[in-house]
Amino acid sequence: MKNKGCLSAGTIGIALLIIVAVLFFWGKSGYNKFVTKEQNVNTKWSNVETVYQKRANLIPNLERTVKSYSKFEQETLTKVVEARSKATSINIDPTNMTEADLAKFQAAQGELSGALSRLMAVVESYPNLKADQQYINFQREYTAIENSIRTETVYYNGAAQDYNTSIKTFPNNILANFTNFKEKPYFKAAAGAEKAPEVFTE
């Protein structure tokens, strides 16, 4: 009977070791998967920041071009410069980004988009400025960058969705909560965001 009891205890011990081993390898695999997916989100966010910065970098040349036309409405240009300053002042750490952080970022970028759209509408009343080669170059670059922004934000949302699904599904959610992996926010589509910017007119 004593031997039988020892055998049972040994069997239980082996079973526990197997369970611990299974949990360890499952946890390791799950953790590494979360890290990989989070790094992908961070990379996509970096790409988003890059294209928005490229757009911001267009403003100084635009400002110089527009200022050369003394009759141009300076208030419209001033609002673009101010909106650029506000948009570029917002820095976000993608590892700790919240929905409020992204909303603030997107609102500032949207304000710059609106200011640029109003400026380009005003330029329509200034044929010489509209025909200026520097302004034409700005339009061309602006259109390309706006298209890149749409593309990169879609890629970011896709990566965020993949990551969020991974950490929220059972039993991954248990491991994610234990290891402090948090849900990533999404870009919200702005009204008319599905349309390409119409900046060229005949």
Rosetta constraint file for C-alpha pairs under 8 A:
AtomPair CA 1 CA 5 HARMONIC 6.18 0.50
AtomPair CA 2 CA 6 HARMONIC 6.25 0.50
AtomPair CA 3 CA 7 HARMONIC 6.10 0.50
AtomPair CA 4 CA 8 HARMONIC 6.24 0.50
AtomPair CA 5 CA 9 HARMONIC 6.26 0.50
AtomPair CA 6 CA 10 HARMONIC 6.07 0.50
AtomPair CA 7 CA 11 HARMONIC 6.06 0.50
AtomPair CA 8 CA 12 HARMONIC 6.15 0.50
AtomPair CA 9 CA 13 HARMONIC 6.13 0.50
AtomPair CA 10 CA 14 HARMONIC 6.21 0.50
AtomPair CA 11 CA 15 HARMONIC 6.13 0.50
AtomPair CA 12 CA 16 HARMONIC 6.12 0.50
AtomPair CA 13 CA 17 HARMONIC 6.22 0.50
AtomPair CA 14 CA 18 HARMONIC 6.20 0.50
AtomPair CA 15 CA 19 HARMONIC 6.20 0.50
AtomPair CA 16 CA 20 HARMONIC 6.09 0.50
AtomPair CA 17 CA 21 HARMONIC 6.03 0.50
AtomPair CA 18 CA 22 HARMONIC 6.06 0.50
AtomPair CA 19 CA 23 HARMONIC 6.11 0.50
AtomPair CA 20 CA 24 HARMONIC 5.99 0.50
AtomPair CA 21 CA 25 HARMONIC 6.21 0.50
AtomPair CA 22 CA 26 HARMONIC 5.99 0.50
AtomPair CA 23 CA 27 HARMONIC 5.83 0.50
AtomPair CA 24 CA 28 HARMONIC 6.01 0.50
AtomPair CA 25 CA 29 HARMONIC 5.98 0.50
AtomPair CA 26 CA 30 HARMONIC 5.98 0.50
AtomPair CA 27 CA 31 HARMONIC 5.89 0.50
AtomPair CA 27 CA 175 HARMONIC 6.91 0.50
AtomPair CA 28 CA 32 HARMONIC 6.12 0.50
AtomPair CA 29 CA 33 HARMONIC 6.16 0.50
AtomPair CA 30 CA 34 HARMONIC 6.24 0.50
AtomPair CA 30 CA 172 HARMONIC 7.02 0.50
AtomPair CA 30 CA 175 HARMONIC 7.50 0.50
AtomPair CA 31 CA 35 HARMONIC 6.25 0.50
AtomPair CA 31 CA 175 HARMONIC 7.56 0.50
AtomPair CA 31 CA 176 HARMONIC 7.76 0.50
AtomPair CA 31 CA 179 HARMONIC 7.88 0.50
AtomPair CA 32 CA 36 HARMONIC 6.18 0.50
AtomPair CA 33 CA 37 HARMONIC 6.21 0.50
AtomPair CA 34 CA 38 HARMONIC 5.98 0.50
AtomPair CA 34 CA 163 HARMONIC 7.06 0.50
AtomPair CA 34 CA 166 HARMONIC 7.31 0.50
AtomPair CA 34 CA 167 HARMONIC 7.13 0.50
AtomPair CA 34 CA 176 HARMONIC 7.92 0.50
AtomPair CA 34 CA 181 HARMONIC 7.61 0.50
AtomPair CA 35 CA 39 HARMONIC 6.05 0.50
AtomPair CA 36 CA 40 HARMONIC 6.31 0.50
AtomPair CA 37 CA 41 HARMONIC 6.38 0.50
AtomPair CA 37 CA 159 HARMONIC 7.37 0.50
AtomPair CA 37 CA 162 HARMONIC 7.41 0.50
AtomPair CA 37 CA 163 HARMONIC 5.39 0.50
AtomPair CA 38 CA 42 HARMONIC 6.24 0.50
AtomPair CA 38 CA 160 HARMONIC 7.96 0.50
AtomPair CA 38 CA 163 HARMONIC 6.36 0.50
AtomPair CA 39 CA 43 HARMONIC 6.13 0.50
AtomPair CA 40 CA 44 HARMONIC 6.23 0.50
AtomPair CA 40 CA 159 HARMONIC 6.51 0.50
AtomPair CA 41 CA 45 HARMONIC 6.13 0.50
AtomPair CA 41 CA 156 HARMONIC 6.30 0.50
AtomPair CA 41 CA 159 HARMONIC 5.24 0.50
AtomPair CA 41 CA 160 HARMONIC 5.71 0.50
AtomPair CA 41 CA 163 HARMONIC 7.50 0.50
AtomPair CA 42 CA 46 HARMONIC 6.17 0.50
AtomPair CA 42 CA 94 HARMONIC 5.87 0.50
AtomPair CA 42 CA 95 HARMONIC 7.19 0.50
AtomPair CA 43 CA 47 HARMONIC 6.40 0.50
AtomPair CA 44 CA 48 HARMONIC 6.35 0.50
AtomPair CA 44 CA 152 HARMONIC 7.01 0.50
AtomPair CA 44 CA 155 HARMONIC 6.57 0.50
AtomPair CA 44 CA 156 HARMONIC 4.92 0.50
AtomPair CA 44 CA 159 HARMONIC 7.26 0.50
AtomPair CA 45 CA 49 HARMONIC 6.28 0.50
AtomPair CA 45 CA 94 HARMONIC 6.96 0.50
AtomPair CA 45 CA 156 HARMONIC 6.03 0.50
AtomPair CA 46 CA 50 HARMONIC 6.18 0.50
AtomPair CA 47 CA 51 HARMONIC 6.45 0.50
AtomPair CA 47 CA 152 HARMONIC 6.48 0.50
AtomPair CA 48 CA 52 HARMONIC 6.34 0.50
AtomPair CA 48 CA 149 HARMONIC 6.58 0.50
AtomPair CA 48 CA 152 HARMONIC 5.44 0.50
AtomPair CA 48 CA 153 HARMONIC 6.14 0.50
AtomPair CA 48 CA 156 HARMONIC 7.46 0.50
AtomPair CA 49 CA 53 HARMONIC 6.03 0.50
AtomPair CA 50 CA 54 HARMONIC 6.21 0.50
AtomPair CA 51 CA 55 HARMONIC 6.40 0.50
AtomPair CA 51 CA 145 HARMONIC 6.46 0.50
AtomPair CA 51 CA 148 HARMONIC 6.65 0.50
AtomPair CA 51 CA 149 HARMONIC 5.88 0.50
AtomPair CA 51 CA 152 HARMONIC 7.92 0.50
AtomPair CA 52 CA 56 HARMONIC 6.34 0.50
AtomPair CA 52 CA 109 HARMONIC 7.95 0.50
AtomPair CA 52 CA 145 HARMONIC 7.93 0.50
AtomPair CA 52 CA 149 HARMONIC 6.77 0.50
AtomPair CA 53 CA 57 HARMONIC 6.09 0.50
AtomPair CA 53 CA 88 HARMONIC 7.48 0.50
AtomPair CA 54 CA 58 HARMONIC 6.68 0.50
AtomPair CA 54 CA 145 HARMONIC 7.23 0.50
AtomPair CA 55 CA 59 HARMONIC 7.32 0.50
AtomPair CA 55 CA 142 HARMONIC 6.71 0.50
AtomPair CA 55 CA 145 HARMONIC 6.36 0.50
AtomPair CA 55 CA 146 HARMONIC 7.82 0.50
AtomPair CA 56 CA 84 HARMONIC 6.17 0.50
AtomPair CA 56 CA 88 HARMONIC 7.40 0.50
AtomPair CA 58 CA 62 HARMONIC 6.32 0.50
AtomPair CA 58 CA 138 HARMONIC 6.98 0.50
AtomPair CA 58 CA 142 HARMONIC 7.65 0.50
AtomPair CA 59 CA 63 HARMONIC 5.92 0.50
AtomPair CA 59 CA 80 HARMONIC 7.88 0.50
AtomPair CA 59 CA 81 HARMONIC 7.15 0.50
AtomPair CA 59 CA 84 HARMONIC 7.56 0.50
AtomPair CA 60 CA 64 HARMONIC 6.31 0.50
AtomPair CA 61 CA 65 HARMONIC 6.19 0.50
AtomPair CA 62 CA 66 HARMONIC 6.09 0.50
AtomPair CA 62 CA 134 HARMONIC 7.77 0.50
AtomPair CA 62 CA 135 HARMONIC 6.81 0.50
AtomPair CA 62 CA 138 HARMONIC 6.77 0.50
AtomPair CA 63 CA 67 HARMONIC 5.96 0.50
AtomPair CA 63 CA 77 HARMONIC 6.99 0.50
AtomPair CA 63 CA 81 HARMONIC 7.81 0.50
AtomPair CA 64 CA 68 HARMONIC 6.43 0.50
AtomPair CA 65 CA 69 HARMONIC 7.50 0.50
AtomPair CA 65 CA 134 HARMONIC 6.59 0.50
AtomPair CA 65 CA 135 HARMONIC 6.74 0.50
AtomPair CA 66 CA 72 HARMONIC 7.03 0.50
AtomPair CA 66 CA 77 HARMONIC 7.75 0.50
AtomPair CA 66 CA 129 HARMONIC 7.18 0.50
AtomPair CA 67 CA 72 HARMONIC 7.34 0.50
AtomPair CA 67 CA 74 HARMONIC 7.79 0.50
AtomPair CA 69 CA 129 HARMONIC 7.05 0.50
AtomPair CA 72 CA 126 HARMONIC 7.69 0.50
AtomPair CA 73 CA 77 HARMONIC 7.06 0.50
AtomPair CA 74 CA 78 HARMONIC 6.06 0.50
AtomPair CA 75 CA 79 HARMONIC 6.28 0.50
AtomPair CA 76 CA 80 HARMONIC 6.67 0.50
AtomPair CA 76 CA 115 HARMONIC 7.41 0.50
AtomPair CA 76 CA 118 HARMONIC 7.30 0.50
AtomPair CA 76 CA 119 HARMONIC 5.84 0.50
AtomPair CA 77 CA 81 HARMONIC 6.42 0.50
AtomPair CA 77 CA 119 HARMONIC 6.62 0.50
AtomPair CA 78 CA 82 HARMONIC 6.13 0.50
AtomPair CA 79 CA 83 HARMONIC 5.99 0.50
AtomPair CA 79 CA 115 HARMONIC 6.25 0.50
AtomPair CA 80 CA 84 HARMONIC 6.11 0.50
AtomPair CA 80 CA 112 HARMONIC 6.28 0.50
AtomPair CA 80 CA 115 HARMONIC 5.07 0.50
AtomPair CA 80 CA 116 HARMONIC 6.03 0.50
AtomPair CA 80 CA 119 HARMONIC 7.65 0.50
AtomPair CA 81 CA 85 HARMONIC 6.30 0.50
AtomPair CA 82 CA 86 HARMONIC 6.32 0.50
AtomPair CA 83 CA 87 HARMONIC 6.09 0.50
AtomPair CA 83 CA 108 HARMONIC 7.16 0.50
AtomPair CA 83 CA 109 HARMONIC 7.95 0.50
AtomPair CA 83 CA 111 HARMONIC 6.20 0.50
AtomPair CA 83 CA 112 HARMONIC 4.89 0.50
AtomPair CA 83 CA 115 HARMONIC 7.08 0.50
AtomPair CA 84 CA 88 HARMONIC 6.10 0.50
AtomPair CA 84 CA 112 HARMONIC 5.93 0.50
AtomPair CA 85 CA 89 HARMONIC 6.18 0.50
AtomPair CA 86 CA 90 HARMONIC 7.04 0.50
AtomPair CA 86 CA 108 HARMONIC 6.48 0.50
AtomPair CA 87 CA 105 HARMONIC 7.08 0.50
AtomPair CA 87 CA 108 HARMONIC 4.89 0.50
AtomPair CA 87 CA 109 HARMONIC 5.50 0.50
AtomPair CA 87 CA 112 HARMONIC 7.04 0.50
AtomPair CA 90 CA 105 HARMONIC 6.39 0.50
AtomPair CA 92 CA 97 HARMONIC 6.57 0.50
AtomPair CA 92 CA 101 HARMONIC 7.06 0.50
AtomPair CA 92 CA 102 HARMONIC 7.98 0.50
AtomPair CA 93 CA 97 HARMONIC 5.85 0.50
AtomPair CA 97 CA 101 HARMONIC 6.04 0.50
AtomPair CA 97 CA 102 HARMONIC 6.99 0.50
AtomPair CA 97 CA 184 HARMONIC 6.87 0.50
AtomPair CA 97 CA 185 HARMONIC 7.29 0.50
AtomPair CA 98 CA 102 HARMONIC 6.43 0.50
AtomPair CA 98 CA 184 HARMONIC 6.92 0.50
AtomPair CA 98 CA 185 HARMONIC 6.14 0.50
AtomPair CA 99 CA 103 HARMONIC 6.08 0.50
AtomPair CA 99 CA 184 HARMONIC 7.61 0.50
AtomPair CA 99 CA 185 HARMONIC 4.93 0.50
AtomPair CA 99 CA 186 HARMONIC 7.36 0.50
AtomPair CA 100 CA 104 HARMONIC 6.15 0.50
AtomPair CA 101 CA 105 HARMONIC 6.28 0.50
AtomPair CA 102 CA 106 HARMONIC 5.96 0.50
AtomPair CA 102 CA 185 HARMONIC 6.96 0.50
AtomPair CA 102 CA 186 HARMONIC 7.65 0.50
AtomPair CA 102 CA 187 HARMONIC 7.18 0.50
AtomPair CA 103 CA 107 HARMONIC 5.97 0.50
AtomPair CA 103 CA 187 HARMONIC 7.79 0.50
AtomPair CA 104 CA 108 HARMONIC 6.29 0.50
AtomPair CA 105 CA 109 HARMONIC 6.29 0.50
AtomPair CA 106 CA 110 HARMONIC 5.93 0.50
AtomPair CA 106 CA 187 HARMONIC 7.51 0.50
AtomPair CA 107 CA 111 HARMONIC 6.15 0.50
AtomPair CA 108 CA 112 HARMONIC 6.47 0.50
AtomPair CA 109 CA 113 HARMONIC 6.25 0.50
AtomPair CA 110 CA 114 HARMONIC 6.16 0.50
AtomPair CA 111 CA 115 HARMONIC 6.21 0.50
AtomPair CA 112 CA 116 HARMONIC 6.13 0.50
AtomPair CA 113 CA 117 HARMONIC 6.14 0.50
AtomPair CA 114 CA 118 HARMONIC 6.21 0.50
AtomPair CA 115 CA 119 HARMONIC 6.23 0.50
AtomPair CA 116 CA 120 HARMONIC 6.18 0.50
AtomPair CA 117 CA 121 HARMONIC 6.20 0.50
AtomPair CA 118 CA 122 HARMONIC 6.28 0.50
AtomPair CA 119 CA 123 HARMONIC 6.24 0.50
AtomPair CA 120 CA 124 HARMONIC 6.75 0.50
AtomPair CA 120 CA 199 HARMONIC 7.19 0.50
AtomPair CA 121 CA 125 HARMONIC 7.84 0.50
AtomPair CA 122 CA 126 HARMONIC 7.51 0.50
AtomPair CA 123 CA 127 HARMONIC 7.53 0.50
AtomPair CA 123 CA 129 HARMONIC 6.78 0.50
AtomPair CA 123 CA 130 HARMONIC 6.05 0.50
AtomPair CA 124 CA 130 HARMONIC 6.50 0.50
AtomPair CA 126 CA 130 HARMONIC 6.07 0.50
AtomPair CA 127 CA 131 HARMONIC 6.11 0.50
AtomPair CA 128 CA 132 HARMONIC 6.21 0.50
AtomPair CA 129 CA 135 HARMONIC 6.96 0.50
AtomPair CA 130 CA 135 HARMONIC 6.50 0.50
AtomPair CA 130 CA 136 HARMONIC 7.12 0.50
AtomPair CA 131 CA 135 HARMONIC 7.22 0.50
AtomPair CA 131 CA 136 HARMONIC 6.80 0.50
AtomPair CA 132 CA 136 HARMONIC 6.24 0.50
AtomPair CA 133 CA 137 HARMONIC 6.10 0.50
AtomPair CA 134 CA 138 HARMONIC 6.27 0.50
AtomPair CA 135 CA 139 HARMONIC 6.26 0.50
AtomPair CA 136 CA 140 HARMONIC 6.33 0.50
AtomPair CA 137 CA 141 HARMONIC 6.24 0.50
AtomPair CA 138 CA 142 HARMONIC 5.83 0.50
AtomPair CA 139 CA 143 HARMONIC 6.11 0.50
AtomPair CA 139 CA 199 HARMONIC 6.53 0.50
AtomPair CA 139 CA 200 HARMONIC 7.45 0.50
AtomPair CA 140 CA 144 HARMONIC 6.46 0.50
AtomPair CA 141 CA 145 HARMONIC 6.12 0.50
AtomPair CA 142 CA 146 HARMONIC 6.07 0.50
AtomPair CA 143 CA 147 HARMONIC 6.33 0.50
AtomPair CA 143 CA 196 HARMONIC 7.82 0.50
AtomPair CA 143 CA 197 HARMONIC 6.31 0.50
AtomPair CA 143 CA 199 HARMONIC 7.41 0.50
AtomPair CA 144 CA 148 HARMONIC 6.32 0.50
AtomPair CA 145 CA 149 HARMONIC 6.10 0.50
AtomPair CA 146 CA 150 HARMONIC 6.40 0.50
AtomPair CA 146 CA 196 HARMONIC 7.65 0.50
AtomPair CA 146 CA 197 HARMONIC 7.19 0.50
AtomPair CA 147 CA 151 HARMONIC 6.32 0.50
AtomPair CA 147 CA 196 HARMONIC 6.85 0.50
AtomPair CA 148 CA 152 HARMONIC 6.01 0.50
AtomPair CA 149 CA 153 HARMONIC 6.05 0.50
AtomPair CA 150 CA 154 HARMONIC 6.29 0.50
AtomPair CA 150 CA 193 HARMONIC 7.93 0.50
AtomPair CA 151 CA 155 HARMONIC 6.32 0.50
AtomPair CA 152 CA 156 HARMONIC 6.07 0.50
AtomPair CA 153 CA 157 HARMONIC 6.12 0.50
AtomPair CA 153 CA 187 HARMONIC 6.80 0.50
AtomPair CA 154 CA 158 HARMONIC 6.19 0.50
AtomPair CA 155 CA 159 HARMONIC 6.27 0.50
AtomPair CA 156 CA 160 HARMONIC 6.09 0.50
AtomPair CA 156 CA 186 HARMONIC 7.96 0.50
AtomPair CA 157 CA 161 HARMONIC 6.00 0.50
AtomPair CA 157 CA 186 HARMONIC 5.57 0.50
AtomPair CA 157 CA 187 HARMONIC 6.54 0.50
AtomPair CA 158 CA 162 HARMONIC 6.23 0.50
AtomPair CA 159 CA 163 HARMONIC 6.19 0.50
AtomPair CA 160 CA 164 HARMONIC 5.94 0.50
AtomPair CA 160 CA 184 HARMONIC 5.83 0.50
AtomPair CA 160 CA 185 HARMONIC 7.21 0.50
AtomPair CA 160 CA 186 HARMONIC 6.97 0.50
AtomPair CA 161 CA 165 HARMONIC 5.95 0.50
AtomPair CA 161 CA 184 HARMONIC 7.98 0.50
AtomPair CA 162 CA 166 HARMONIC 6.25 0.50
AtomPair CA 163 CA 167 HARMONIC 6.43 0.50
AtomPair CA 163 CA 183 HARMONIC 7.80 0.50
AtomPair CA 163 CA 184 HARMONIC 7.78 0.50
AtomPair CA 164 CA 168 HARMONIC 6.03 0.50
AtomPair CA 164 CA 183 HARMONIC 5.45 0.50
AtomPair CA 164 CA 184 HARMONIC 6.54 0.50
AtomPair CA 165 CA 169 HARMONIC 6.07 0.50
AtomPair CA 166 CA 172 HARMONIC 6.78 0.50
AtomPair CA 166 CA 173 HARMONIC 7.90 0.50
AtomPair CA 167 CA 172 HARMONIC 5.47 0.50
AtomPair CA 167 CA 173 HARMONIC 5.04 0.50
AtomPair CA 167 CA 175 HARMONIC 7.98 0.50
AtomPair CA 167 CA 176 HARMONIC 5.56 0.50
AtomPair CA 167 CA 181 HARMONIC 7.25 0.50
AtomPair CA 167 CA 182 HARMONIC 7.83 0.50
AtomPair CA 167 CA 183 HARMONIC 7.59 0.50
AtomPair CA 168 CA 172 HARMONIC 6.50 0.50
AtomPair CA 168 CA 173 HARMONIC 4.71 0.50
AtomPair CA 168 CA 176 HARMONIC 7.76 0.50
AtomPair CA 169 CA 173 HARMONIC 5.61 0.50
AtomPair CA 170 CA 174 HARMONIC 7.13 0.50
AtomPair CA 171 CA 175 HARMONIC 7.22 0.50
AtomPair CA 172 CA 176 HARMONIC 6.06 0.50
AtomPair CA 173 CA 177 HARMONIC 6.01 0.50
AtomPair CA 174 CA 178 HARMONIC 6.24 0.50
AtomPair CA 175 CA 179 HARMONIC 6.06 0.50
AtomPair CA 176 CA 180 HARMONIC 5.81 0.50
AtomPair CA 176 CA 181 HARMONIC 5.00 0.50
AtomPair CA 176 CA 182 HARMONIC 7.41 0.50
AtomPair CA 177 CA 181 HARMONIC 6.28 0.50
AtomPair CA 177 CA 182 HARMONIC 7.65 0.50
AtomPair CA 189 CA 193 HARMONIC 6.18 0.50
